């Protein structure tokens, strides 16, 4: 371990650093439109908490599709890859904030559910890829999702920083709860996708943000 006073900032990508949650909504719309299906009002809410394969299986069953789960996942992957590499943008103020933290010696990590084929093109597209000391995903943490703190603990360990010296930036309630459970400070980023949980998020988080212009200067 490095000195206990070394500080680290750990960032989620979708909905936190990246204004990207709408990408998946658009993938759903375009994917079903190819098959002549309008997206039902409850579909996106139903699939939001599911793992990728479970979404594919549910979609096939619900709409009576002839595709295999693998075919659906591959199609979604390619649609998302193009969007992440070309259209996803950074949340306002995020790039300047990362540069500011790095200039002050704060270690920087990403903790995400996104696989490399999506996260790397997106981070390069918005000019952030080279700013991070570590990039970890739930895949690296034995496929344990963000309802458990494993991915945050792995990021802290790879940075060589104690969990208590880490500040996590997240937009999802379950992820905020997990990071706080291991003694990390958590700032919540508002995203439209988490509107329903926003009152609970405000109660639980150490601070809340609507963009990075209001992010804490001292961690």
N, C-alpha and C positions, 0 to 999 in steps of 0.2 A: 504493500500500500504506500501511496505517497503521503505527504504531510496531510494531517486531518483537516487543515484549513484550506486546502485546495478546493475550489468550488467548481461545480459542474452544472450545466444546463442540458436537460434531456428533452428532446422535442418529438412529439407525434407529427406525422405528416398530413394525412387526410383531415381536412377541417381545422387544422391548427396552423402549421406553416404554409400549407398549400390550400388554396381556395378550390378544392377539387371534389368535394362531396357530390356536386351536381354532375360530375362525369358519369358516375354510376347510374344516376337517374336517367341520363340521356342514353346510356348504353341499354338500359331496360326498354326505354321508349323505342329506340331504333331497332333493337333486336326483335321485339314483338311486332313492330310495324312491318318488318321484312316478311312476317308470317301472317299479315293481315289482321293482327290482334291489337286492340287498344289496351293500354295498361289499366287494369282495374284500380279503383280508388284505394283498396286496401293492400295491394300487392307489395309496394315498397316498404310499408311498415311491417308486413309479415316477414319479409326476407332480411330486413336490416340486421337482426341479431344472429343470423345463421352463418355457418361456415360456407365456404365457396361451393363445395360439392353438394352440400345439403340444399343450397339454393337451386342448383342445377336439377337435382332430383325432384324437388318441390315443383319447379317450373314445368318440367316434363309431365308430371302427374296432373298438375292443375289444368294445363292447356291441352293435354292429350297429344304432346309432340312425339315425333318418331325419332328425334335425335337421341344419341346416348349422352350421359352426363359429360363424358370426355369431349364430345363434339361441341356441346354447349359451352363448356369452360374454355375450350380453345378459341371459339368464336368471340366470347366475351373478352378474353385476354387480348386478342388482336385489336378489337375495337378500343379497349382501354389503353393499350400500349400507344396507339396513334394519338389518342387524346392527351395522355400524360406527357408525351414527347413534344406536343405542338400547341396545345391550347390551355393547359393548366397554368394558372398564375400564382404567384406568391401572395400571401395575405399582406395587406398594407403595412409597411414599416418593418417587415420581418427581415429583409436582407440587411438593412442598415443596423438593425438590432444585433444580428449575428456578428457582423463586423465589429460592432462596439464591444460585445462580450469577449470576442477573441482578442481584441487589442488589449483588453484588461487582464488577460491570462486565464479566463474562464475556459474550462474544457467543455467541448461541445459534442453531443451525441444525438443520434436519431434512434428512436425506439418505435417501430412501426409494424403494422400487419401487412404492409405491401411487400410483394416479392421483388427481388433485384430487377427483373425485367420491366417493372413499372417505376420503382423508386429512383433508379439511377437516371433514366431519361428525363424524368420530371425534375430532379435536382439539378441536372445539367442545364435543362431548359430555363430554369429560373436563376441560374448562376450561383447555386449554393453548394454544389457537390464537394468542392475542395475545402470548404470551411469546417467540415466535421472531422473530429479525431476518431470517432467510431460510428458505424452504422449497423444497428442490430435489428432483427425482426423476430416475430414470434416463431418463425421457422428455426431460428438459432437457439431458441429457448424450448426445444423439444415440442414445438407446435402447441405450446400452452398459451392460450389467448390472454387478452388484457384484463379479463376478469380475475386473473391472478397476477402477482407482482413480478413474476420471473423475468420478463423481458427488461424491466427497469433495473432489477438487481444485476442482470447480466451486463447491461450498459454501464452501470456504476463500477462493476468489477473490472471490465475492460479498460475503463478510464483510470482505474486505480484511485477512486474517490469513495469515501464512505457514503452510504445512503443518506445520512443526516446532512451531508454537505451538497446534496443534489436538489436542484429545483426542476420540476417536471412541468411541461406545458402540454395540456391535453384539452380535448373538447368533449369527451364522452364520460358520462357519470361513472360507469363501471371501472373505467381506466383511472379516473381521479381517485376513486375509493381504493383501488389496488395500490397505487403509488403512495398514498397517504398511510396505508396500513404498515408500510415498512419504514416510516419515519421521514419520508421525503416531503419537501415543500411542494405544493402544487398550485399553479396558476391555471385557471380555466379560460380557454378561448371560446367565445361565443361563436356558434355556427348554427345555421338554420336547421340542420339535421338534428340538433339536440334541444330544440325549443321546448319540447314537452318536459324535459328534465331540468330546465334552466333554474327553477326555484330551488330544487335540491342541490344542484351544482353550486349555486351561490352560497348556500348554507355550509357546504362541505369544503369548498376550495379556500385556499389562503388568500386568494385574490382573483379578480375576474377581469378579462380583457375583451374589447371589441375589435381592436387591432393592436399592432405592436408599438404604436407610438406611445401607448400608456404602459408599456412593459416595465417591470422593476429594473432600476439601474444598479441596485446593490442586491446581490443574491446571498 
